[in-house]
């Protein structure tokens, strides 16, 4: 089956939106990007993940602005110490939220999509910081007997390097027209 037909069937089955399908069809018409470019490694995040990233960013922006306003009023001498006590935590939390909102769309994501036979769908997408995960596994390896003979941390670091080079890790299992379909992407 051609890739165009697969995209059209995904739209028909409701797996992707019409806009996402159009974007994918347009991308097929454009010349392919070099495999080493970071854009080639990007996976299409589900719409609800993009909305969460935007909500985190704009919430952080709002809290930062509110904290800055309270601090400005305090340092201008027009308000009491309460403005500074409330302003600094708001400002710091807002700044952290703003930075988190900028970081989330650019991080390596783990995406899992499952469609069962009765068309029930499960979709999960999580940011996956591969470097810290490998570091934690390296720390706990001496204390977990099952990990002592394995180099799981090295495998994770190799996966991170491949994703950075533009080679996402994809597992796609499709059991035919009436079977389950599982799609896992790290990229």
N, C-alpha and C positions, 0 to 999 in steps of 0.2 A: 504494500500500500504506500502511496506517495506521501511525502511529508505534508503537502497541502491538504490532502484528504484527511490525514490524522488531525490536523488543526481544525478543520471544519467539523469533524466528528466530535472533537472535544468541546467545541462551541455548542453543538447540538445536544450533547449530553450534559451541558451545564458545568463542565469541569473548569472552563475558563470563560471570561466575559467576551462579548463581541469585540470590545475595544482591544482587549489583550490579543484576541485572534487576529484582528486587523494589524496590530503592531507586529505580530510574529510573521504574518504573510508579507508585510512590507520589508521586514528584516531579511526575508529569504530573497527578495528581489535585489537588495543592496549587495555590493561586493562584501565578501566575508572579511572580518577583521583578522589581523594576525593572531595566531594562537597565544602568543606571549603577552598580548595586551590585557590589562586588568578588566576592560569592558567585556572581553570575551568570557571571563570567568563569572560574571554576574548572573545570578539566577533571577528569574522573575519572581519577586516577592508577591505573596497573596495581597489582595487589595486591603484586607483588614489589617495586615501588618504595616502596610504603608500608612494607613490612617492612624495607627497607634504611634508610629514614628513621628508623624506630623503633630499629633496631640501632645506628645511628650515635649517636642520642640517648642510649640506655641505656649504650653503651660509654663515651661521654663522661662520663656521670654516674658510672659506676663508677670510671673513672680519676681523676676529680676527687675523689671520696670517698677513694680510696686515697692520692692525693697529699696531701690534707688530713690524713689520719690520720698519715702519715709526718711531715709538718711539725708536727703537734700534739705528737707524741712527741718530736721534736727540740727544739722550743721549751719543752717542759715539763722538759727536762734529763734525760730518761730514755733517750736514745739519742745516738749520736755524729753526727759531721758527715755520715756516709754517708746518714742519713735525710733530711737537707736536700738533699744532692746528688741523691738519687733523687726526693725529694718534690716539689721545684719543677717539674722537667720533666713529671712525671706530672700534677701539678695544672694546668699551663698547657695541655698537650696535651688533657687531659680537658675543660677549659673550652672549648677551641676545638671539640672534637668535640660537646660539648653544644650550643654555639651553632649549629654546622653542622646538627645534628639538628633544631633549632628552625626554622632558616631554610629548609631544603630543601622542606618541604611547602607553604610560602607563596610560593615564587618562581615566576616564569613558567616553564612547562615546555614543551618541544618533545616531542611524542608522535607516533610513526610506527608504524602497524600495516599490515602487508601480509599478505594471504591469497592464496596462489597457487591455480591451478586444482585441483591435486591435494591441496588442503586443508592444505598446509604453511603455517604461520603464522610471521611474524616480527613481534616487538613490541619497540620501543625507546622509551625515555623518558629525556630528559636535562634537567637544569636549564639554562635558557637566560637568562643575564644580558644582556639586550638593551642596557642602557646601556653597560657595559664593551665589548661587541662593537662598538657604534657608535663609541666613543672610539678603539679600536684601529684600526678602518678609517679613521677620520679621520687618525690618525697615519701610517699606511702609504700613504695616497693619493698623496702626492707621489713616492713611490718605485716605485709600480706603475702603469705607463702605462695599463692597462686600466681602472683606477679613477678616473683623473684627470677624465674627462668625465662620470662618473656620481656621483650623490648617494646612494650606497647607505647611508651612515650616516644620512642624513636619513630615508630610507625605514624603516630599522630603528627610529629614534626615534619616527616616526609610528606604527609598528606597536605599539611599547611603550605609547604613549599610548592607542591604541584598546583594547589589552588591559586597561589600567588602568581605562578607562571601562566595562568589562564586555562588550566585543565581541571574543571570541576569533577568531582567524584559523583557519578550517577549510577543508580541501580534502578532498573525499570523492569518489573515482572508483570506480565499481562497473561492471564489464563484464558484468553479468547473472549468471544462476544458475551458470554453469560457468566464468566468467571470473575474472580477478584482481580483488582489491579493495584499494585503497590509501586509507588514512585518515590525514591529517596534521592535527595540531592544535597551535596555539601559543596558550597561554592560561593 
